[in-house]
Amino acid sequence: MPPEPPARFDEPWQAQAFALTISLADAGLFSWADWTGALSAEIANIEAGGGVIDGARYHQAWLAALEALAVARGALDADAIRGRAEDWREAYEHTPHGQPVALVTGADG
């Protein structure tokens, strides 16, 4: 059974990650039992490191679980995820204050 959405999402990416999880499970990439195990493991990792599961960390755990399952099922490459995260970090660092962050890909620039 799919999870219930949170009462609210603080950031658009959180809603997108929730929707993507539902879509990938519905498409058969993983079962809800697999999902529950992956999310539980990510939450346990945060708590083991002394972290408290608040709204932001819950969504970070959600995204980490989604990425881990997608990698484990061969739908994503872990190196590609790290590379894209680095691309976004660099774009953020080079964006003037108050301007939208734009990711420039090889095809764009």
C-alpha positions in Angstrom: 0.0 0.0 0.0 1.5 3.4 -1.0 2.3 5.8 1.8 0.1 8.7 2.6 1.6 12.1 1.6 2.8 14.3 4.4 0.5 17.1 5.6 2.6 19.5 3.6 5.8 19.7 1.6 8.3 22.5 2.4 10.0 22.4 -1.0 8.9 21.4 -4.5 11.5 18.7 -4.7 9.9 16.9 -1.7 6.6 16.6 -3.5 8.4 15.5 -6.7 10.3 12.8 -4.8 7.1 11.6 -3.3 5.3 11.4 -6.7 8.3 9.7 -8.3 8.4 7.1 -5.6 4.7 6.3 -6.2 5.2 6.2 -9.9 8.3 3.9 -9.7 6.6 1.5 -7.3 3.5 1.4 -9.5 5.7 0.7 -12.5 7.1 -2.3 -10.6 10.7 -1.1 -10.0 10.3 -2.0 -6.3 7.6 -3.3 -3.9 6.2 -1.4 -1.0 7.9 -3.8 1.3 11.2 -3.0 -0.4 10.4 0.7 -0.1 9.6 0.5 3.6 12.8 -1.4 4.3 14.9 1.2 2.4 13.3 4.2 4.1 13.6 2.6 7.5 17.3 1.9 6.8 18.0 5.5 5.8 16.2 6.8 8.9 18.2 4.4 11.1 21.4 5.7 9.5 20.5 9.3 10.4 19.5 8.4 14.0 22.7 6.3 14.4 24.7 9.4 13.5 22.9 11.3 16.3 20.5 13.1 13.9 16.9 13.8 14.8 14.3 13.0 12.2 12.6 16.3 11.6 10.8 17.3 8.4 13.9 18.2 6.4 15.8 15.1 7.5 12.8 12.9 6.8 12.7 14.1 3.2 16.4 13.7 2.9 16.0 10.1 4.1 13.2 9.6 1.6 15.4 10.8 -1.3 18.3 8.7 -0.2 16.1 5.6 0.0 14.7 6.4 -3.5 18.1 6.8 -4.9 19.4 3.6 -3.2 16.5 1.5 -4.6 16.9 3.0 -8.1 20.6 2.2 -8.1 20.0 -1.3 -6.6 17.5 -2.1 -9.4 19.7 -0.7 -12.1 17.5 2.2 -13.0 20.2 4.8 -12.0 24.0 4.8 -11.8 25.4 6.0 -8.4 28.3 7.9 -10.1 25.8 9.7 -12.3 23.8 10.8 -9.2 26.9 12.1 -7.5 28.0 13.9 -10.7 24.6 15.6 -11.1 24.6 16.6 -7.4 28.0 18.2 -8.0 26.8 20.0 -11.1 24.0 21.5 -9.0 26.3 22.4 -6.2 28.6 24.2 -8.6 25.7 26.0 -10.3 24.5 27.2 -7.0 27.9 28.4 -5.9 28.3 30.4 -9.2 24.8 31.9 -9.2 24.5 35.6 -8.1 22.5 36.1 -5.0 18.8 36.5 -5.8 19.0 34.9 -9.2 17.5 31.5 -10.0 20.0 28.6 -10.2 20.4 27.3 -13.7 22.0 24.0 -14.4 23.9 24.2 -17.7 24.4 20.7 -19.3 26.8 19.7 -22.0 24.0 20.1 -24.6 23.1 23.6 -23.3 26.5 25.2 -23.0 
